[in-house]
Amino acid sequence: MPARRVRLLSAPLAVAALSAVLAAAARCGGGDHDPLATAAARAGHAGNPEASIPPMCYAATAGGANGCWTCHTIGIGPNTLADHDLQREYSFSDAARRNPWTNLLEDLSAVAARTSDAEILEYIREDNYAPLRRALAARPDYPGYVPDLDLEAGLDDEGFARDGSGFRAVRYKPFPGSFWPTNGSAGDVFIRLPAAFREDASGAPSREVYKLNLALLEAAIASPPLPRAGEAGPAGAPAGREVEPVSELLAGFDLDGDGALEPAVTRVLRLPARYAGAAAGVALRAWIYPRGAELLHSVRYLDPDRPALLSARMKELRYARKVDEPDDWAIARAYEREAEEKEEGQPPFHAGGPEVGLRNAFGWQIQGFIEDEQGRLRLQTAEEHRACMGCHGAVGVTVDHTFSLARKVPGAAGWRHQDLRGMPDVPQAGHAEPEVLTYLRRAGGADDYRGNAEMLARFFPGGALDEAEVRRGAPGGDRDLAYLVAPSRERALLLDKAYRALVRAQRFEAGRDVTLGPATGVLRVVEGESTGLGEAQRVYLDGRAHLAW
């Protein structure tokens, strides 16, 4: 701790922070929490039309460091987008060539060091979710999503919300790179299917039917395409998908292909044509969620004293609902339109607005909440919402434009609250090597910018990757994924403190990522087209969301 007080924020951040506080006081009378006020005040503000381009796309590749392969790959299944050329070139419009994510260029390590551990721990252990629920429930004029998952009531032993809401926790392997806890945040995911999927054929609530339908969806989303009845599986295909025990009698279908209908099976080798129970009229489509499916995702601070690292305080709350289920032709046409718009230099267009969320071309409506300057969750502005659409729009690696369920831990072990402990670093589908090891090899660090000094020191001693140490987290090793991608206590708290500086400044239009040290691996301006990866023969076409469990 320095002997005298100095500026806590850089000049741009300090000015923005003061402006945000004064504006909030004027809007809310100094104390009342209106989660809709900021979005309303910014209505009509054009902002960055290219906000859907994520910060990672401004990474400097140094001629061979490739983190781009994780998202940009060949098209698979209904996702026909083959966008691997984005590994080779910075395909930006003129407006997007200057990096708008300037918060990423701020070294906030000094700011972070001036906040005490006790102060940040007290802050991240406060609940800002329940107040959001109360504030929105008191607004009958608000047409958007009112969080109806009671986290305080908790989850039962099978991961179901005890509040009867129908939400169920999903335990999943985080997407590689920026989404690892070592790079700043932890998160969790909950899924809910419509009421018909939770009822038997007579319309009565049935947990067993719900579990069956969730297992069918898991098999459809998290597996390579499984054969239908009467179809032969491809030679060498994996032996289906492990699921929690479910009833073939309720399904009326031989899921494991053994020729008999049994009351409890734990593997799905073939998919029926339709879901079960009251949802028996709904077609079951590989790699497509049914209309009405909902996903709830929180992004949280890192609490180093909690085994799963999840703080009570949320940085963000993200909600997605499948409001439409386009057929295969409509999906293909949507990708064509996206390519045409890009060729014409048009920024992506998303229908909707902050109060109801933005809708992509594939049926998902997405709404988000983020902290205000006092740490209370507020509705995101239109520009902040656009930043969410980059990863949930036209990206080659996604499975129906989502990530988490495709990366779910198989079976019953994957139906509980997020926890990396005991989770192995399995390979991606079609890969022989563990995913973390593959990422570290290809990216040259633990994030796209190669700026995570702690991970570089741990796994790149002397500048060379220690593969044996990384393999300790793979199947058969003596460690797990938490060992590989969780930060030290010191780093976790520094990242928390640095992010709080962004919260106080309320300049999320300049990014939501923080760095602890000079951001040397980030481009401020994209000068040319080539990333250098093609010339270095470092382009990969094998990036997959699916995993080889």
RAQUISUL-V625315 format. One record per residue. N is the residue number from 1. RES is the residue in one letter. D_CENTER is the distance of its C-alpha to the mean C-alpha in Angstrom with 1 decimal. Layout:
n: <N;N>
res: <RES;RES>
d_center: <D_CENTER;D_CENTER>
//
This chain:
n: <1;2;3;4;5;6;7;8;9;10;11;12;13;14;15;16;17;18;19;20;21;22;23;24;25;26;27;28;29;30;31;32;33;34;35;36;37;38;39;40;41;42;43;44;45;46;47;48;49;50;51;52;53;54;55;56;57;58;59;60;61;62;63;64;65;66;67;68;69;70;71;72;73;74;75;76;77;78;79;80;81;82;83;84;85;86;87;88;89;90;91;92;93;94;95;96;97;98;99;100;101;102;103;104;105;106;107;108;109;110;111;112;113;114;115;116;117;118;119;120;121;122;123;124;125;126;127;128;129;130;131;132;133;134;135;136;137;138;139;140;141;142;143;144;145;146;147;148;149;150;151;152;153;154;155;156;157;158;159;160;161;162;163;164;165;166;167;168;169;170;171;172;173;174;175;176;177;178;179;180;181;182;183;184;185;186;187;188;189;190;191;192;193;194;195;196;197;198;199;200;201;202;203;204;205;206;207;208;209;210;211;212;213;214;215;216;217;218;219;220;221;222;223;224;225;226;227;228;229;230;231;232;233;234;235;236;237;238;239;240;241;242;243;244;245;246;247;248;249;250;251;252;253;254;255;256;257;258;259;260;261;262;263;264;265;266;267;268;269;270;271;272;273;274;275;276;277;278;279;280;281;282;283;284;285;286;287;288;289;290;291;292;293;294;295;296;297;298;299;300;301;302;303;304;305;306;307;308;309;310;311;312;313;314;315;316;317;318;319;320;321;322;323;324;325;326;327;328;329;330;331;332;333;334;335;336;337;338;339;340;341;342;343;344;345;346;347;348;349;350;351;352;353;354;355;356;357;358;359;360;361;362;363;364;365;366;367;368;369;370;371;372;373;374;375;376;377;378;379;380;381;382;383;384;385;386;387;388;389;390;391;392;393;394;395;396;397;398;399;400;401;402;403;404;405;406;407;408;409;410;411;412;413;414;415;416;417;418;419;420;421;422;423;424;425;426;427;428;429;430;431;432;433;434;435;436;437;438;439;440;441;442;443;444;445;446;447;448;449;450;451;452;453;454;455;456;457;458;459;460;461;462;463;464;465;466;467;468;469;470;471;472;473;474;475;476;477;478;479;480;481;482;483;484;485;486;487;488;489;490;491;492;493;494;495;496;497;498;499;500;501;502;503;504;505;506;507;508;509;510;511;512;513;514;515;516;517;518;519;520;521;522;523;524;525;526;527;528;529;530;531;532;533;534;535;536;537;538;539;540;541;542;543;544;545;546;547;548;549>
res: <M;P;A;R;R;V;R;L;L;S;A;P;L;A;V;A;A;L;S;A;V;L;A;A;A;A;R;C;G;G;G;D;H;D;P;L;A;T;A;A;A;R;A;G;H;A;G;N;P;E;A;S;I;P;P;M;C;Y;A;A;T;A;G;G;A;N;G;C;W;T;C;H;T;I;G;I;G;P;N;T;L;A;D;H;D;L;Q;R;E;Y;S;F;S;D;A;A;R;R;N;P;W;T;N;L;L;E;D;L;S;A;V;A;A;R;T;S;D;A;E;I;L;E;Y;I;R;E;D;N;Y;A;P;L;R;R;A;L;A;A;R;P;D;Y;P;G;Y;V;P;D;L;D;L;E;A;G;L;D;D;E;G;F;A;R;D;G;S;G;F;R;A;V;R;Y;K;P;F;P;G;S;F;W;P;T;N;G;S;A;G;D;V;F;I;R;L;P;A;A;F;R;E;D;A;S;G;A;P;S;R;E;V;Y;K;L;N;L;A;L;L;E;A;A;I;A;S;P;P;L;P;R;A;G;E;A;G;P;A;G;A;P;A;G;R;E;V;E;P;V;S;E;L;L;A;G;F;D;L;D;G;D;G;A;L;E;P;A;V;T;R;V;L;R;L;P;A;R;Y;A;G;A;A;A;G;V;A;L;R;A;W;I;Y;P;R;G;A;E;L;L;H;S;V;R;Y;L;D;P;D;R;P;A;L;L;S;A;R;M;K;E;L;R;Y;A;R;K;V;D;E;P;D;D;W;A;I;A;R;A;Y;E;R;E;A;E;E;K;E;E;G;Q;P;P;F;H;A;G;G;P;E;V;G;L;R;N;A;F;G;W;Q;I;Q;G;F;I;E;D;E;Q;G;R;L;R;L;Q;T;A;E;E;H;R;A;C;M;G;C;H;G;A;V;G;V;T;V;D;H;T;F;S;L;A;R;K;V;P;G;A;A;G;W;R;H;Q;D;L;R;G;M;P;D;V;P;Q;A;G;H;A;E;P;E;V;L;T;Y;L;R;R;A;G;G;A;D;D;Y;R;G;N;A;E;M;L;A;R;F;F;P;G;G;A;L;D;E;A;E;V;R;R;G;A;P;G;G;D;R;D;L;A;Y;L;V;A;P;S;R;E;R;A;L;L;L;D;K;A;Y;R;A;L;V;R;A;Q;R;F;E;A;G;R;D;V;T;L;G;P;A;T;G;V;L;R;V;V;E;G;E;S;T;G;L;G;E;A;Q;R;V;Y;L;D;G;R;A;H;L;A;W>
d_center: <35.5;37.6;41.0;40.7;38.1;36.5;33.9;30.5;28.7;29.5;31.5;28.9;26.6;29.6;30.9;27.6;27.3;30.9;30.5;27.5;29.4;32.5;30.8;29.2;32.6;34.3;31.9;31.8;35.2;33.9;32.4;31.1;27.4;26.5;22.7;23.6;26.0;24.0;22.5;26.0;27.6;25.5;26.1;27.7;26.5;25.5;23.6;21.8;21.8;19.6;16.8;14.4;15.1;12.6;14.4;13.9;16.2;18.9;19.1;22.7;23.2;26.6;27.8;25.9;22.8;20.1;16.3;16.1;16.7;13.2;12.2;15.8;17.9;20.2;19.7;19.7;20.7;20.2;17.8;20.9;19.4;20.8;19.5;20.5;23.0;20.4;20.8;24.4;24.5;23.1;23.4;23.3;25.5;28.1;26.3;23.2;25.1;25.3;22.1;21.1;18.7;21.7;20.2;18.9;22.6;23.7;24.7;24.0;25.3;28.7;27.3;25.3;28.4;30.4;28.5;29.7;27.7;29.2;28.1;24.4;24.4;26.1;23.6;20.4;22.2;23.0;21.3;20.1;18.5;21.9;23.6;21.1;21.9;25.5;25.6;24.0;26.1;29.1;28.4;29.7;29.6;25.8;24.5;20.7;18.6;20.2;18.2;20.2;18.7;21.2;19.5;22.9;24.4;22.0;21.3;24.0;24.4;22.6;19.5;20.7;20.7;24.4;24.6;25.0;22.2;21.0;17.5;16.8;14.4;12.4;12.6;10.5;10.6;7.8;7.4;10.5;11.6;10.1;7.3;10.4;12.1;15.1;13.5;13.2;10.8;10.1;8.0;8.9;8.7;11.9;13.3;16.6;19.0;21.9;25.2;27.0;24.6;25.6;29.3;32.1;34.4;36.5;33.7;33.8;30.6;29.9;27.4;28.5;27.9;24.4;23.7;25.2;23.2;19.9;21.2;22.2;18.8;17.3;20.0;19.5;15.7;15.5;18.9;20.8;22.9;25.2;28.8;30.2;33.5;36.3;34.1;34.3;31.2;31.1;33.0;31.1;28.1;26.3;27.8;25.4;22.6;23.2;22.6;24.0;27.7;28.1;31.3;32.6;35.3;32.9;31.3;34.7;33.5;33.9;30.3;31.3;34.2;36.9;39.2;39.1;37.2;36.3;35.1;32.4;30.6;27.6;26.9;26.3;28.0;28.6;26.9;29.1;29.3;28.2;26.5;28.8;30.6;30.6;27.9;30.3;30.7;27.0;26.5;24.1;22.5;20.9;17.2;17.4;16.5;19.6;20.3;19.4;16.4;14.1;10.6;10.3;7.5;9.0;8.5;11.9;14.6;15.9;18.9;20.8;23.2;20.8;20.4;16.7;16.3;14.8;16.9;18.3;17.5;14.2;13.2;11.2;11.0;9.1;11.0;11.3;14.6;16.1;19.3;20.8;21.0;22.5;24.7;24.5;26.8;24.9;21.6;23.7;25.4;22.2;21.3;24.9;24.8;21.8;23.8;26.9;25.4;24.2;27.7;29.3;27.3;25.8;22.4;20.0;21.1;19.1;21.2;21.1;20.8;19.2;21.2;19.9;16.7;16.4;16.8;16.0;18.7;17.3;17.7;14.4;15.0;12.3;13.3;12.3;14.3;14.7;17.5;21.0;23.5;24.6;21.2;21.3;18.3;19.2;18.2;16.6;19.1;19.2;18.4;15.4;14.1;14.8;12.5;9.5;11.3;11.3;8.2;9.0;12.7;14.8;13.1;15.0;12.8;10.7;12.3;13.2;10.5;7.7;6.3;6.8;10.4;11.5;10.9;12.5;15.5;18.5;20.8;21.5;19.9;16.5;17.4;17.1;15.2;12.7;15.0;15.1;18.9;20.7;17.9;19.3;18.0;18.7;18.9;17.0;19.0;22.2;22.1;24.6;23.2;20.4;17.0;17.0;20.6;20.0;17.4;19.8;22.6;21.2;19.6;22.4;20.3;17.1;15.3;16.1;18.8;20.5;20.8;19.8;23.5;23.0;21.3;23.9;26.7;25.5;24.9;26.8;30.1;32.6;30.0;29.8;27.0;28.2;27.0;28.9;27.0;23.6;24.9;25.6;22.1;22.5;24.1;27.6;27.0;27.8;24.4;20.8;17.2;17.5;20.6;18.9;15.8;16.8;18.7;22.3;23.2;24.6;21.6;19.3;21.7;22.2;18.6;18.7;21.9;20.9;17.9;20.4;22.6;20.1;19.9;23.7;23.9;21.6;21.2;17.5;18.8;19.4;15.9;13.7;14.0;17.1;19.4;22.2;24.8;25.8;23.1;25.2;22.6;21.5;23.6;25.1;26.6;26.1;29.7;29.9;28.2;27.9;25.3;28.0;25.9;28.1;31.2;30.0;29.2;25.7;23.9;22.1;21.6;20.1;16.4;14.8;11.7;14.4;15.9;19.6;19.9>
//
